[in-house]
Amino acid sequence: PLFIEAGPSVDDADVETGPRVGVRGDEAALTAPWRFFVRGNPFVSR
């Protein structure tokens, strides 16, 4: 199960996007912003 809890607000400028590792398909699938994360978050793998 997935559990989502309310947290502190994040400024839009601090939200980054990136590709999803292992996604295959056409150019649209490869360049879509599949990952959303807060800039500087130490729990985001790169």
C-alpha positions, 0 to 999 in steps of 0.5 A: 500500500502507498501512504501519503501524508501532508508535509511542509509546503515547498516553493515551486522553484525548489521542485526539480524533475528528471527522467526515470531510469529504465523507461523505454519507448519513443522520444516523448516517453524518454523525455517526460518528467517522470521523477519529481523531487525537492532540490537538495533532498538527501534522500533522493538517489541520483 
